């Protein structure tokens, strides 16, 4: 359970890093390079991986899933 949480936190940190690198490339590049697109593509891919891991961990019982308010 701790390993899954650690993986999720590391993925979130990588997503934030990719977001800021995309911002940096957006400001510094002159429009001829595709580094901004690559950074944002990595962010989208990492986000999808994080969501899939959270869903699978919830289904397998590694993360406690609480039902909605009743």
LUMPA-214906 format. One record per residue (C-alpha): residue number from 1; residue in three letters; x, y, z. Coordinates in pm, whole numbers, plus 50000, padded with zeros to 5 digits. Layout:
N
 guke markol  east north    up
  NUM    ALA     X     Y     Z
...
# end
This chain:
70
 guke markol  east north    up
    1    UNK 50000 50000 50000
    2    UNK 50284 50237 50081
    3    UNK 50457 50151 49753
    4    UNK 50146 50243 49553
    5    UNK 50119 50577 49734
    6    UNK 50487 50645 49672
    7    UNK 50449 50568 49301
    8    UNK 50150 50803 49279
    9    UNK 50338 51084 49454
   10    UNK 50638 51037 49224
   11    UNK 50411 51045 48919
   12    UNK 50246 51365 49042
   13    UNK 50587 51525 49094
   14    UNK 50689 51421 48742
   15    UNK 50365 51570 48607
   16    UNK 50436 51900 48782
   17    UNK 50794 51898 48652
   18    UNK 50674 51835 48298
   19    UNK 50421 52114 48329
   20    UNK 50685 52364 48436
   21    UNK 50930 52249 48169
   22    UNK 50655 52303 47912
   23    UNK 50604 52654 48049
   24    UNK 50978 52721 48035
   25    UNK 51004 52601 47675
   26    UNK 50696 52802 47581
   27    UNK 50859 53121 47709
   28    UNK 51216 53056 47588
   29    UNK 51170 52888 47248
   30    UNK 51113 53100 46941
   31    UNK 50849 52869 46795
   32    UNK 51076 52658 46577
   33    UNK 51130 52374 46823
   34    UNK 50874 52123 46942
   35    UNK 50999 52092 47301
   36    UNK 50681 52247 47442
   37    UNK 50465 51991 47265
   38    UNK 50686 51706 47385
   39    UNK 50674 51829 47747
   40    UNK 50296 51860 47741
   41    UNK 50263 51520 47571
   42    UNK 50467 51367 47853
   43    UNK 50239 51540 48105
   44    UNK 49928 51395 47944
   45    UNK 50082 51047 47928
   46    UNK 50192 51060 48292
   47    UNK 49847 51180 48395
   48    UNK 49682 50888 48218
   49    UNK 49925 50644 48383
   50    UNK 49853 50798 48726
   51    UNK 49476 50768 48677
   52    UNK 49506 50406 48562
   53    UNK 49725 50318 48863
   54    UNK 49479 50483 49102
   55    UNK 49183 50299 48950
   56    UNK 49360 49961 48952
   57    UNK 49489 50012 49307
   58    UNK 49136 50099 49419
   59    UNK 48990 49792 49252
   60    UNK 49253 49562 49402
   61    UNK 49210 49710 49750
   62    UNK 49553 49873 49782
   63    UNK 49389 50213 49826
   64    UNK 49079 50247 50042
   65    UNK 48785 50359 49830
   66    UNK 48512 50537 50022
   67    UNK 48160 50549 49884
   68    UNK 47993 50882 49823
   69    UNK 47797 51069 50092
   70    UNK 47481 50905 50212
# end
